[in-house]
Amino acid sequence: MNTKKLVLMAMFVALAVAGSAFVWFPAGIARAYPVQHAINVIAAVVFGPGPAVVIALLTGAVRVLTGTGSLLAFPGGMIGALLAGVFYRYSGRIGFAAVGEILGTGIIASLVAVPYARVLMGTEVGALFFMPPFLVSSISGAVLGVVLVYRLEKTKSSKLLA
């Protein structure tokens, strides 16, 4: 990896961590953090699936270590970032990156969260307990991510990402 890519990835982690501290809203029994999902979509488009997952992993780690996130940040962020990157890589369309994020976080990660929460967090909940808040968070963030990617493409900032 080159230095420019690593610095941009670190900036994405910083934006996701800072954004989650300031931009959130109640989503049922949980809080929605749309900035993480927006960063997942942008990272998937700019870097691809592998680096997008690394960004989500590091963001989750920083959030858990600083007390601004729960252990659920790991499956939600990483699965969404992976599918967003894979969907974008094979389609070349930004909208499919958003679909990957929503499917990965809103559906798959919410189902993975059930046994994960039981083992690591000591909570026992039903299969659909996490889905509504995960969907609200991932949909709002994915839409934000698509808007930001389109805006970046129209500005000179897109040259920084190339």
DSSP file (Angstrom, degrees, kcal/mol; ACC not computed):
  #  RESIDUE AA STRUCTURE BP1 BP2  ACC     N-H-->O    O-->H-N    N-H-->O    O-->H-N    TCO  KAPPA ALPHA  PHI   PSI    X-CA   Y-CA   Z-CA
    1    1 A M              0   0    0      0, 0.0     2,-0.2     0, 0.0     3,-0.0   0.000 360.0 360.0 360.0 145.4    0.0    0.0    0.0
    2    2 A N     >  -     0   0    0      1,-0.1     4,-2.0     4,-0.0     5,-0.2  -0.529 360.0-111.7 -92.1 165.0    1.2    3.5   -0.7
    3    3 A T  H  > S+     0   0    0      1,-0.2     4,-2.6     2,-0.2     5,-0.2   0.879 114.2  56.0 -62.3 -41.3    1.3    6.3    1.9
    4    4 A K  H  > S+     0   0    0      1,-0.2     4,-2.3     2,-0.2    -1,-0.2   0.909 108.6  47.8 -59.6 -43.0   -1.5    8.3    0.2
    5    5 A K  H  > S+     0   0    0      2,-0.2     4,-2.5     1,-0.2    -1,-0.2   0.912 112.1  48.8 -65.4 -43.1   -3.9    5.4    0.5
    6    6 A L  H  X S+     0   0    0     -4,-2.0     4,-2.4     2,-0.2    -2,-0.2   0.892 111.5  49.7 -64.2 -39.8   -3.0    4.7    4.1
    7    7 A V  H  X S+     0   0    0     -4,-2.6     4,-2.3     2,-0.2    -2,-0.2   0.924 111.7  48.2 -65.7 -43.6   -3.5    8.4    5.0
    8    8 A L  H  X S+     0   0    0     -4,-2.3     4,-2.2    -5,-0.2    -2,-0.2   0.898 111.1  51.0 -63.4 -39.5   -6.8    8.5    3.3
    9    9 A M  H  X S+     0   0    0     -4,-2.5     4,-2.1     2,-0.2    -2,-0.2   0.915 110.0  49.6 -63.6 -41.5   -7.9    5.3    5.0
   10   10 A A  H  X S+     0   0    0     -4,-2.4     4,-2.4     1,-0.2    -2,-0.2   0.880 109.5  52.2 -63.8 -37.6   -6.9    6.8    8.4
   11   11 A M  H  X S+     0   0    0     -4,-2.3     4,-2.7     2,-0.2    -1,-0.2   0.888 107.3  52.1 -65.5 -38.0   -8.9   10.0    7.6
   12   12 A F  H  X S+     0   0    0     -4,-2.2     4,-2.4     2,-0.2    -2,-0.2   0.907 109.5  49.6 -63.6 -41.2  -11.9    7.9    6.8
   13   13 A V  H  X S+     0   0    0     -4,-2.1     4,-2.6     2,-0.2     5,-0.2   0.938 111.8  48.6 -61.6 -46.3  -11.6    6.1   10.2
   14   14 A A  H  X S+     0   0    0     -4,-2.4     4,-2.7     1,-0.2     5,-0.3   0.905 111.6  49.3 -61.9 -42.2  -11.3    9.5   11.9
   15   15 A L  H  X S+     0   0    0     -4,-2.7     4,-2.8     1,-0.2    -1,-0.2   0.906 112.1  48.4 -63.5 -41.3  -14.3   10.9   10.0
   16   16 A A  H  X S+     0   0    0     -4,-2.4     4,-1.9     2,-0.2    -2,-0.2   0.912 114.1  45.7 -66.5 -42.0  -16.4    7.8   10.9
   17   17 A V  H  X S+     0   0    0     -4,-2.6     4,-1.1     2,-0.2    -2,-0.2   0.949 117.7  42.7 -66.4 -48.5  -15.4    8.0   14.6
   18   18 A A  H  X S+     0   0    0     -4,-2.7     4,-1.3    -5,-0.2     3,-0.5   0.913 113.6  52.8 -64.6 -42.0  -16.0   11.7   14.9
   19   19 A G  H  X S+     0   0    0     -4,-2.8     4,-3.2    -5,-0.3     3,-0.2   0.865 105.7  53.6 -62.2 -36.6  -19.2   11.5   12.9
   20   20 A S  H  < S+     0   0    0     -4,-1.9    -1,-0.2     1,-0.2    -2,-0.2   0.773 106.4  53.8 -71.4 -23.4  -20.6    8.8   15.2
   21   21 A A  H  < S+     0   0    0     -4,-1.1    -1,-0.2    -3,-0.5    -2,-0.2   0.804 123.9  24.2 -77.1 -28.1  -20.0   11.0   18.2
   22   22 A F  H  < S+     0   0    0     -4,-1.3     2,-0.7    -3,-0.2    -2,-0.2   0.705 116.0  57.9-111.1 -25.7  -21.9   13.9   16.7
   23   23 A V     <  +     0   0    0     -4,-3.2    12,-0.5    -5,-0.2     2,-0.3  -0.891  69.1 115.2-117.3 104.5  -24.4   12.5   14.2
   24   24 A W        -     0   0    0     -2,-0.7     9,-0.2     9,-0.2     7,-0.0  -0.973  33.8-167.1-156.1 161.5  -26.9   10.0   15.5
   25   25 A F  E     -A   32   0A   0      7,-1.6     7,-3.5    -2,-0.3     2,-0.1  -0.985  36.6 -88.5-150.8 155.3  -30.6    9.6   16.1
   26   26 A P  E     -A   31   0A   0      0, 0.0     2,-0.3     0, 0.0     5,-0.2  -0.415  36.2-177.4 -66.9 136.6  -32.8    7.2   18.0
   27   27 A A  E >   -A   30   0A   0      3,-3.2     3,-1.6     1,-0.1     2,-0.4  -0.729  57.9 -70.5-134.9  83.6  -33.9    4.2   16.0
   28   28 A G  T 3  S-     0   0    0     -2,-0.3    -1,-0.1     1,-0.3     0, 0.0  -0.539 116.6  -7.6  69.1-123.4  -36.3    2.1   18.1
   29   29 A I  T 3  S+     0   0    0     -2,-0.4    -1,-0.3   100,-0.2     2,-0.2   0.494 134.8  44.6 -85.2  -4.0  -34.4    0.5   20.9
   30   30 A A  E <  S-A   27   0A   0     -3,-1.6    -3,-3.2   100,-0.0     2,-0.4  -0.629  84.8-101.8-127.7-176.9  -31.0    1.6   19.6
   31   31 A R  E     -A   26   0A   0     -5,-0.2     2,-0.5    -2,-0.2   106,-0.1  -0.899  27.9-134.7-109.8 143.5  -29.2    4.6   18.1
   32   32 A A  E     -A   25   0A   0     -7,-3.5    -7,-1.6    -2,-0.4   102,-0.1  -0.844  14.1-169.7 -98.3 132.8  -28.6    5.0   14.4
   33   33 A Y    >>  +     0   0    0     -2,-0.5     3,-0.8    -9,-0.2     4,-0.8  -0.765  10.0 173.8-119.3  81.4  -25.1    6.1   13.4
   34   34 A P  H 3>  +     0   0    0      0, 0.0     4,-2.3     0, 0.0     5,-0.2   0.726  68.1  71.1 -67.2 -22.0  -25.4    6.9    9.7
   35   35 A V  H 3> S+     0   0    0    -12,-0.5     4,-2.7     1,-0.2     5,-0.2   0.902  94.8  54.2 -63.3 -39.6  -21.9    8.3    9.2
   36   36 A Q  H <> S+     0   0    0     -3,-0.8     4,-2.0     1,-0.2    -1,-0.2   0.908 111.0  45.7 -58.9 -41.5  -20.4    4.9    9.6
   37   37 A H  H  X S+     0   0    0     -4,-0.8     4,-2.0     2,-0.2    -1,-0.2   0.861 111.3  51.9 -72.8 -35.0  -22.6    3.5    6.8
   38   38 A A  H  X S+     0   0    0     -4,-2.3     4,-2.5     2,-0.2    -2,-0.2   0.922 110.4  48.9 -64.3 -43.4  -21.9    6.5    4.6
   39   39 A I  H  X S+     0   0    0     -4,-2.7     4,-3.1     1,-0.2     5,-0.3   0.884 107.7  55.8 -63.2 -38.3  -18.1    6.0    5.1
   40   40 A N  H  X S+     0   0    0     -4,-2.0     4,-2.2    -5,-0.2    -1,-0.2   0.925 110.2  44.8 -59.1 -44.8  -18.6    2.3    4.2
   41   41 A V  H  X S+     0   0    0     -4,-2.0     4,-1.9     2,-0.2    -2,-0.2   0.935 115.8  46.0 -66.0 -46.3  -20.2    3.2    0.9
   42   42 A I  H  X S+     0   0    0     -4,-2.5     4,-2.8     1,-0.2     5,-0.2   0.931 114.3  48.0 -63.2 -45.3  -17.6    5.9    0.1
   43   43 A A  H  X>S+     0   0    0     -4,-3.1     4,-3.0     1,-0.2     5,-1.3   0.869 109.1  54.3 -63.6 -37.3  -14.7    3.6    1.1
   44   44 A A  H  <5S+     0   0    0     -4,-2.2     4,-0.4    -5,-0.3    -1,-0.2   0.899 114.0  41.5 -62.8 -40.4  -16.1    0.7   -1.0
   45   45 A V  H  <5S+     0   0    0     -4,-1.9    -2,-0.2    -5,-0.1    -1,-0.2   0.910 122.5  38.7 -73.3 -43.0  -16.2    3.0   -4.0
   46   46 A V  H  <5S+     0   0    0     -4,-2.8    -2,-0.2    -5,-0.2    -3,-0.2   0.913 135.9  11.5 -76.4 -44.1  -12.9    4.6   -3.5
   47   47 A F  T  <5S-     0   0    0     -4,-3.0    -3,-0.2    -5,-0.2     3,-0.2   0.734  98.1-121.0-110.5 -28.7  -10.8    1.7   -2.2
   48   48 A G     >< -     0   0    0     -5,-1.3     4,-1.6    -4,-0.4    -1,-0.2  -0.507  46.4 -52.7 104.6 179.0  -12.7   -1.6   -2.7
   49   49 A P  H  > S+     0   0    0      0, 0.0     4,-2.2     0, 0.0     5,-0.2   0.888 125.4  52.8 -66.6 -43.7  -13.9   -4.3   -0.3
   50   50 A G  H  > S+     0   0    0      1,-0.2     4,-2.0     2,-0.2     3,-0.2   0.966 114.4  39.1 -60.0 -57.9  -10.7   -5.1    1.6
   51   51 A P  H  > S+     0   0    0      0, 0.0     4,-2.6     0, 0.0    -1,-0.2   0.844 113.0  57.9 -62.3 -32.2   -9.7   -1.6    2.6
   52   52 A A  H  X S+     0   0    0     -4,-1.6     4,-2.2     2,-0.2    -2,-0.2   0.906 107.5  47.4 -63.5 -40.0  -13.4   -0.8    3.3
   53   53 A V  H  X S+     0   0    0     -4,-2.2     4,-2.7     2,-0.2    -1,-0.2   0.896 110.6  51.8 -66.8 -40.2  -13.5   -3.7    5.8
   54   54 A V  H  X S+     0   0    0     -4,-2.0     4,-2.8     2,-0.2     5,-0.2   0.918 109.6  49.8 -62.0 -43.0  -10.3   -2.5    7.4
   55   55 A I  H  X S+     0   0    0     -4,-2.6     4,-2.4     1,-0.2    -2,-0.2   0.922 112.4  47.2 -61.0 -44.6  -11.7    1.0    7.8
   56   56 A A  H  X S+     0   0    0     -4,-2.2     4,-2.5     2,-0.2    -2,-0.2   0.899 112.4  50.1 -64.3 -40.6  -14.9   -0.5    9.4
   57   57 A L  H  X S+     0   0    0     -4,-2.7     4,-2.4     2,-0.2    -2,-0.2   0.940 113.3  44.6 -62.4 -48.4  -12.8   -2.7   11.7
   58   58 A L  H  X S+     0   0    0     -4,-2.8     4,-2.6     2,-0.2     5,-0.2   0.885 112.8  51.8 -65.6 -38.6  -10.6    0.2   12.9
   59   59 A T  H  X S+     0   0    0     -4,-2.4     4,-2.6    -5,-0.2    -1,-0.2   0.940 111.3  47.4 -62.1 -46.8  -13.6    2.5   13.3
   60   60 A G  H  X S+     0   0    0     -4,-2.5     4,-2.6     1,-0.2     5,-0.2   0.907 111.8  50.8 -60.4 -42.3  -15.3   -0.2   15.4
   61   61 A A  H  X S+     0   0    0     -4,-2.4     4,-2.7     2,-0.2    -2,-0.2   0.929 112.0  45.7 -63.3 -45.9  -12.2   -0.7   17.5
   62   62 A V  H  X S+     0   0    0     -4,-2.6     4,-1.9     1,-0.2     6,-0.3   0.917 113.7  49.8 -64.0 -42.3  -11.7    3.0   18.2
   63   63 A R  H  X>S+     0   0    0     -4,-2.6     5,-2.0    -5,-0.2     6,-1.3   0.908 113.5  44.9 -64.4 -41.6  -15.4    3.4   19.1
   64   64 A V  H ><5S+     0   0    0     -4,-2.6     3,-0.8     4,-0.2    -2,-0.2   0.927 114.0  49.4 -67.7 -43.7  -15.4    0.5   21.4
   65   65 A L  H 3<5S+     0   0    0     -4,-2.7    -2,-0.2     1,-0.2    -1,-0.2   0.799 114.7  44.5 -67.0 -28.3  -12.1    1.5   23.1
   66   66 A T  H 3<5S-     0   0    0     -4,-1.9    -1,-0.2    -5,-0.2    -2,-0.2   0.472 113.1-116.8 -94.4  -2.0  -13.3    5.1   23.6
   67   67 A G  T <<5S+     0   0    0     -3,-0.8    -3,-0.2    -4,-0.6    -4,-0.1   0.645  86.3 111.5  79.8  14.4  -16.7    4.0   24.9
   68   68 A T  S   <S+     0   0    0     -5,-2.0     2,-0.3    -6,-0.3    -4,-0.2   0.385  77.3  33.8-100.1   3.5  -18.7    5.6   22.0
   69   69 A G  S    S-     0   0    0     -6,-1.3     2,-0.2    -7,-0.1    -2,-0.1  -0.965  72.4-125.0-149.8 165.5  -19.8    2.3   20.4
   70   70 A S    >   -     0   0    0     -2,-0.3     3,-2.1     1,-0.0     4,-0.2  -0.554  41.0 -95.4-105.8 175.0  -20.8   -1.2   21.3
   71   71 A L  T >  S+     0   0    0      1,-0.3     3,-1.3    -2,-0.2    -7,-0.1   0.687 117.2  75.9 -62.8 -16.8  -19.4   -4.5   20.2
   72   72 A L  T 3> S+     0   0    0      1,-0.3     4,-1.6     2,-0.2    -1,-0.3   0.631  75.8  78.0 -70.8 -11.5  -22.2   -4.6   17.6
   73   73 A A  H <> S+     0   0    0     -3,-2.1     4,-1.8     1,-0.2     5,-0.3   0.788  88.0  60.0 -65.1 -26.6  -20.2   -2.0   15.6
   74   74 A F  H <> S+     0   0    0     -3,-1.3     4,-2.4    -4,-0.2     5,-0.4   0.988 109.6  33.6 -70.7 -59.7  -18.0   -4.8   14.4
   75   75 A P  H  > S+     0   0    0      0, 0.0     4,-2.0     0, 0.0     5,-0.4   0.928 121.4  50.3 -64.8 -39.8  -20.4   -7.1   12.6
   76   76 A G  H  X S+     0   0    0     -4,-1.6     4,-1.4     1,-0.2     5,-0.2   0.950 117.4  37.3 -61.3 -50.4  -22.6   -4.2   11.4
   77   77 A G  H  X S+     0   0    0     -4,-1.8     4,-2.3    -5,-0.3    -1,-0.2   0.920 119.7  45.3 -69.3 -44.4  -19.8   -2.2    9.9
   78   78 A M  H  X S+     0   0    0     -4,-2.4     4,-2.3    -5,-0.3    -2,-0.2   0.906 113.8  45.7 -72.7 -42.8  -17.6   -4.9    8.5
   79   79 A I  H  X S+     0   0    0     -4,-2.0     4,-2.4    -5,-0.4     5,-0.2   0.918 115.5  48.4 -67.0 -41.9  -20.3   -7.0    6.8
   80   80 A G  H  X S+     0   0    0     -4,-1.4     4,-2.4    -5,-0.4    24,-0.2   0.915 112.2  48.4 -62.7 -43.7  -21.8   -3.9    5.3
   81   81 A A  H  X S+     0   0    0     -4,-2.3     4,-2.4     2,-0.2    -2,-0.2   0.903 111.2  51.0 -63.9 -41.4  -18.5   -2.6    4.1
   82   82 A L  H  X S+     0   0    0     -4,-2.3     4,-2.5     2,-0.2     5,-0.2   0.953 113.9  42.2 -61.8 -50.5  -17.6   -6.0    2.5
   83   83 A L  H  X S+     0   0    0     -4,-2.4     4,-2.9    17,-0.2     5,-0.3   0.876 112.4  54.3 -67.8 -35.5  -20.8   -6.3    0.6
   84   84 A A  H  X S+     0   0    0     -4,-2.4     4,-2.2    16,-0.4    -1,-0.2   0.934 112.3  44.8 -60.7 -44.8  -20.8   -2.6   -0.5
   85   85 A G  H  X S+     0   0    0     -4,-2.4     4,-2.6     2,-0.2    -2,-0.2   0.905 115.1  46.6 -65.7 -42.9  -17.3   -3.2   -1.9
   86   86 A V  H  X S+     0   0    0     -4,-2.5     4,-2.2     2,-0.2     5,-0.2   0.932 113.2  48.8 -66.3 -45.9  -18.1   -6.5   -3.6
   87   87 A F  H  X S+     0   0    0     -4,-2.9     4,-1.3     1,-0.2     6,-0.4   0.904 115.1  45.1 -61.6 -40.9  -21.3   -5.1   -5.1
   88   88 A Y  H  X S+     0   0    0     -4,-2.2     4,-3.2    -5,-0.3    -2,-0.2   0.920 110.6  53.9 -68.9 -42.4  -19.5   -2.0   -6.4
   89   89 A R  H  < S+     0   0    0     -4,-2.6    -2,-0.2     1,-0.2    -1,-0.2   0.904 115.9  38.2 -58.8 -42.3  -16.6   -4.0   -7.7
   90   90 A Y  H  < S+     0   0    0     -4,-2.2    -1,-0.2    -5,-0.2    -2,-0.2   0.660 128.6  31.2 -88.0 -15.1  -18.8   -6.3   -9.8
   91   91 A S  H  < S-     0   0    0     -4,-1.3    -2,-0.2    -5,-0.2    -3,-0.2   0.730  83.5-144.2-109.1 -30.9  -21.3   -3.7  -10.9
   92   92 A G     <  +     0   0    0     -4,-3.2     2,-0.5    -5,-0.3    -4,-0.1   0.621  61.8 120.9  74.3  11.6  -19.4   -0.5  -11.1
   93   93 A R    >>  -     0   0    0     -6,-0.4     4,-1.1    -5,-0.2     3,-0.6  -0.927  61.2-146.7-116.4 132.4  -22.4    1.4   -9.9
   94   94 A I  H 3> S+     0   0    0     -2,-0.5     4,-1.7     1,-0.2     3,-0.4   0.858  99.3  61.0 -62.9 -37.0  -22.6    3.5   -6.8
   95   95 A G  H 3> S+     0   0    0      1,-0.2     4,-2.0     2,-0.2    -1,-0.2   0.846 100.8  54.2 -60.3 -33.9  -26.2    2.5   -6.1
   96   96 A F  H <> S+     0   0    0     -3,-0.6     4,-2.4     2,-0.2    -1,-0.2   0.815 102.2  57.5 -71.8 -28.8  -25.2   -1.1   -5.9
   97   97 A A  H  X S+     0   0    0     -4,-1.1     4,-2.1    -3,-0.4    -1,-0.2   0.911 107.8  48.3 -62.8 -40.7  -22.6   -0.2   -3.2
   98   98 A A  H  X S+     0   0    0     -4,-1.7     4,-2.5     2,-0.2    -2,-0.2   0.904 109.9  51.3 -65.0 -41.5  -25.5    1.3   -1.2
   99   99 A V  H  X S+     0   0    0     -4,-2.0     4,-2.9     1,-0.2     5,-0.3   0.909 109.5  50.9 -61.7 -41.7  -27.6   -1.9   -1.8
  100  100 A G  H  X S+     0   0    0     -4,-2.4     4,-2.9     2,-0.2   -16,-0.4   0.899 110.2  49.4 -62.2 -41.0  -24.6   -3.9   -0.5
  101  101 A E  H  X>S+     0   0    0     -4,-2.1     4,-2.8   -18,-0.2     5,-0.6   0.928 113.8  45.4 -63.3 -45.4  -24.3   -1.8    2.6
  102  102 A I  I  X>S+     0   0    0     -4,-2.5     4,-1.4     2,-0.2     5,-0.8   0.924 117.8  43.0 -66.3 -44.7  -28.0   -2.1    3.3
  103  103 A L  I  X>S+     0   0    0     -4,-2.9     5,-2.4     3,-0.2     4,-1.0   0.925 117.5  46.7 -65.9 -44.6  -28.1   -5.8    2.7
  104  104 A G  I  <>S+     0   0    0     -4,-2.9     5,-2.5    -5,-0.3   -24,-0.3   0.927 128.5  22.2 -65.6 -47.0  -24.9   -6.4    4.6
  105  105 A T  I  <>S+     0   0    0     -4,-2.8     5,-0.8    -5,-0.2    -3,-0.2   0.930 126.4  45.8 -86.6 -51.0  -25.7   -4.3    7.6
  106  106 A G  I  <<S+     0   0    0     -4,-1.4    29,-0.3    -5,-0.6    -3,-0.2   0.839 131.3  12.6 -66.0 -35.7  -29.5   -4.1    7.7
  107  107 A I  I  X<S+     0   0    0     -4,-1.0     4,-1.4    -5,-0.8    -3,-0.2   0.847 131.8  34.6-106.1 -64.4  -30.2   -7.8    7.0
  108  108 A I  I  ><S+     0   0    0     -5,-2.4     4,-2.4     1,-0.2     3,-0.4   0.942 120.7  45.0 -65.9 -50.1  -27.2  -10.1    7.4
  109  109 A A  I  ><S+     0   0    0     -5,-2.5     4,-2.1    -6,-0.3    -1,-0.2   0.848 109.4  57.0 -65.2 -32.3  -25.4   -8.3   10.2
  110  110 A S  H  4<S+     0   0    0     -5,-0.8     4,-0.4     2,-0.2    20,-0.3   0.857 111.2  43.5 -67.1 -31.5  -28.6   -7.9   12.2
  111  111 A L  H >< S+     0   0    0     -4,-1.4     3,-0.8    -3,-0.4    -2,-0.2   0.867 113.1  50.7 -77.8 -37.7  -29.1  -11.7   12.0
  112  112 A V  H 3X S+     0   0    0     -4,-2.4     4,-1.7     1,-0.2    -2,-0.2   0.819 100.6  67.2 -65.5 -30.0  -25.4  -12.3   12.9
  113  113 A A  H 3X S+     0   0    0     -4,-2.1     4,-2.9    -5,-0.2     5,-0.2   0.753  87.5  68.3 -64.2 -24.5  -25.8   -9.9   15.8
  114  114 A V  H <> S+     0   0    0     -3,-0.8     4,-1.7    -4,-0.4    11,-0.2   0.981 109.6  29.7 -64.9 -58.7  -28.2  -12.3   17.6
  115  115 A P  H  > S+     0   0    0      0, 0.0     4,-2.6     0, 0.0     5,-0.2   0.872 120.4  56.8 -68.8 -32.0  -25.7  -15.1   18.5
  116  116 A Y  H  X>S+     0   0    0     -4,-1.7     4,-2.7     1,-0.2     5,-0.5   0.925 108.6  45.9 -60.1 -46.4  -22.9  -12.5   18.7
  117  117 A A  I  X>S+     0   0    0     -4,-2.9     6,-1.7     1,-0.2     4,-1.3   0.853 112.1  52.3 -66.6 -34.9  -24.8  -10.6   21.3
  118  118 A R  I  X5S+     0   0    0     -4,-1.7     4,-0.6     4,-0.2    -2,-0.2   0.943 117.8  35.6 -66.1 -46.9  -25.6  -13.7   23.2
  119  119 A V  I  <5S+     0   0    0     -4,-2.6    -2,-0.2     2,-0.1    -3,-0.2   0.941 131.4  26.1 -74.7 -48.6  -22.0  -14.9   23.4
  120  120 A L  I  <5S+     0   0    0     -4,-2.7    -3,-0.2    -5,-0.2    -2,-0.2   0.737 132.9  29.9 -92.6 -24.1  -20.1  -11.6   23.7
  121  121 A M  I  <<S-     0   0    0     -4,-1.3    -3,-0.2    -5,-0.5    -2,-0.1   0.516  94.4-125.8-116.4  -7.4  -22.6   -9.3   25.4
  122  122 A G     << +     0   0    0     -5,-0.6     2,-0.4    -4,-0.6    -4,-0.2   0.725  64.4 130.3  71.8  22.1  -24.7  -11.7   27.4
  123  123 A T        -     0   0    0     -6,-1.7     2,-0.6    -9,-0.1    -1,-0.2  -0.875  44.3-154.5-110.6 143.0  -28.0  -10.6   26.0
  124  124 A E        +     0   0    0     -2,-0.4     2,-0.3    -3,-0.1   -10,-0.1  -0.954  28.5 153.9-118.4 115.0  -30.7  -12.9   24.6
  125  125 A V        -     0   0    0     -2,-0.6    -7,-0.1   -11,-0.2    -8,-0.0  -0.880  42.6 -91.4-134.8 165.4  -33.0  -11.4   22.0
  126  126 A G    >   -     0   0    0     -2,-0.3     3,-1.4     1,-0.1     4,-0.4  -0.208  42.0-101.4 -74.6 168.5  -35.1  -12.7   19.1
  127  127 A A  T 3  S+     0   0    0      1,-0.3     3,-0.3     2,-0.1     4,-0.2   0.790 120.6  43.2 -62.7 -30.5  -33.9  -12.9   15.5
  128  128 A L  T 3  S+     0   0    0      1,-0.2    -1,-0.3     2,-0.1   -17,-0.1   0.305  85.1  98.0-100.7  10.5  -35.7   -9.7   14.4
  129  129 A F  S <  S+     0   0    0     -3,-1.4  -100,-0.2     1,-0.2    -1,-0.2   0.903  91.5  34.8 -64.1 -42.9  -34.7   -7.6   17.4
  130  130 A F  S  > S+     0   0    0     -4,-0.4     4,-2.2   -20,-0.3     5,-0.2   0.666  98.8  83.3 -87.2 -17.4  -31.8   -5.9   15.7
  131  131 A M  H  > S+     0   0    0     -4,-0.2     4,-3.0     1,-0.2     5,-0.3   0.913  85.7  50.5 -61.9 -50.1  -33.1   -5.6   12.2
  132  132 A P  H  > S+     0   0    0      0, 0.0     4,-2.5     0, 0.0     5,-0.2   0.941 116.1  40.5 -57.3 -49.7  -35.3   -2.5   12.4
  133  133 A P  H  > S+     0   0    0      0, 0.0     4,-2.4     0, 0.0     5,-0.2   0.901 116.1  50.8 -66.6 -36.3  -32.6   -0.2   13.9
  134  134 A F  H  X S+     0   0    0     -4,-2.2     4,-2.6     2,-0.2     5,-0.2   0.909 112.5  47.7 -63.9 -40.8  -29.8   -1.7   11.7
  135  135 A L  H  X S+     0   0    0     -4,-3.0     4,-2.8   -29,-0.3     5,-0.3   0.933 111.6  48.8 -65.9 -45.6  -32.0   -1.1    8.7
  136  136 A V  H  X S+     0   0    0     -4,-2.5     4,-2.1    -5,-0.3     5,-0.2   0.934 115.6  44.6 -59.2 -46.1  -32.8    2.5    9.6
  137  137 A S  H  X S+     0   0    0     -4,-2.4     4,-2.2    -5,-0.2    -2,-0.2   0.927 116.4  44.5 -65.3 -46.3  -29.2    3.2   10.3
  138  138 A S  H  X S+     0   0    0     -4,-2.6     4,-2.6    -5,-0.2     5,-0.2   0.877 113.4  49.6 -71.1 -36.7  -27.8    1.5    7.2
  139  139 A I  H  X S+     0   0    0     -4,-2.8     4,-2.3    -5,-0.2     5,-0.2   0.954 113.8  45.0 -66.3 -48.3  -30.4    3.0    4.8
  140  140 A S  H  X S+     0   0    0     -4,-2.1     4,-2.0    -5,-0.3    -2,-0.2   0.913 117.7  44.9 -62.9 -41.2  -30.0    6.6    6.0
  141  141 A G  H  X S+     0   0    0     -4,-2.2     4,-2.7    -5,-0.2    -1,-0.2   0.888 111.2  52.0 -69.5 -39.4  -26.2    6.2    5.9
  142  142 A A  H  X S+     0   0    0     -4,-2.6     4,-2.5     2,-0.2    -2,-0.2   0.906 110.1  49.0 -64.4 -41.0  -26.1    4.5    2.5
  143  143 A V  H  X S+     0   0    0     -4,-2.3     4,-2.3     2,-0.2    -1,-0.2   0.932 112.4  48.4 -62.5 -45.1  -28.2    7.3    1.0
  144  144 A L  H  X S+     0   0    0     -4,-2.0     4,-2.5    -5,-0.2    -2,-0.2   0.912 110.9  51.6 -60.0 -42.9  -25.9    9.9    2.6
  145  145 A G  H  X S+     0   0    0     -4,-2.7     4,-2.5     2,-0.2    -2,-0.2   0.902 109.2  49.2 -61.8 -43.0  -22.9    8.0    1.2
  146  146 A V  H  X S+     0   0    0     -4,-2.5     4,-2.4     2,-0.2     5,-0.2   0.928 111.4  49.6 -62.6 -45.1  -24.3    7.9   -2.3
  147  147 A V  H  X S+     0   0    0     -4,-2.3     4,-2.2     1,-0.2    -2,-0.2   0.925 112.5  47.8 -59.5 -45.2  -25.0   11.6   -2.2
  148  148 A L  H  X S+     0   0    0     -4,-2.5     4,-2.7     2,-0.2    -1,-0.2   0.885 110.1  51.4 -66.2 -38.6  -21.5   12.3   -1.0
  149  149 A V  H  X S+     0   0    0     -4,-2.5     4,-2.2     2,-0.2    -1,-0.2   0.931 111.3  47.7 -63.9 -44.4  -19.8   10.1   -3.6
  150  150 A Y  H  X S+     0   0    0     -4,-2.4     4,-1.1     1,-0.2    -2,-0.2   0.900 113.4  48.4 -62.6 -39.9  -21.8   11.9   -6.4
  151  151 A R  H  < S+     0   0    0     -4,-2.2     4,-0.5    -5,-0.2     3,-0.3   0.901 110.7  50.8 -67.1 -40.5  -20.8   15.3   -4.9
  152  152 A L  H >< S+     0   0    0     -4,-2.7     3,-1.0     1,-0.2     6,-0.9   0.880 106.4  55.5 -63.6 -37.6  -17.2   14.3   -4.7
  153  153 A E  H 3< S+     0   0    0     -4,-2.2    -1,-0.2     1,-0.2    -2,-0.2   0.814 106.4  51.4 -64.2 -29.5  -17.2   13.1   -8.3
  154  154 A K  T 3< S+     0   0    0     -4,-1.1    -1,-0.2    -3,-0.3     2,-0.2   0.522 106.8  63.7 -86.8  -5.6  -18.4   16.6   -9.4
  155  155 A T  S X  S-     0   0    0     -3,-1.0     3,-1.1    -4,-0.5     4,-0.2  -0.598  94.6-105.6-111.7 174.4  -15.7   18.5   -7.5
  156  156 A K  T >  S+     0   0    0      1,-0.2     3,-1.5    -2,-0.2     4,-0.5   0.616 107.7  83.0 -72.6 -11.4  -12.0   18.6   -7.8
  157  157 A S  T >> S+     0   0    0      1,-0.3     3,-1.1     2,-0.2     4,-1.0   0.776  74.6  72.1 -63.0 -25.3  -11.8   16.5   -4.6
  158  158 A S  H <> S+     0   0    0     -3,-1.1     4,-0.8    -6,-0.9    -1,-0.3   0.772  87.2  63.6 -64.8 -23.2  -12.3   13.4   -6.7
  159  159 A K  H <4 S+     0   0    0     -3,-1.5     3,-0.3     1,-0.2    -1,-0.3   0.821  97.9  56.0 -68.3 -29.5   -8.7   13.9   -8.0
  160  160 A L  H <4 S+     0   0    0     -3,-1.1    -1,-0.2    -4,-0.5    -2,-0.2   0.846 107.3  49.2 -67.3 -32.2   -7.5   13.3   -4.5
  161  161 A L  H  <        0   0    0     -4,-1.0    -1,-0.2     1,-0.2    -2,-0.2   0.634 360.0 360.0 -83.6 -14.1   -9.3   10.0   -4.3
  162  162 A A     <        0   0    0     -4,-0.8    -1,-0.2    -3,-0.3    -2,-0.1   0.491 360.0 360.0 -76.6 360.0   -8.0    8.7   -7.7
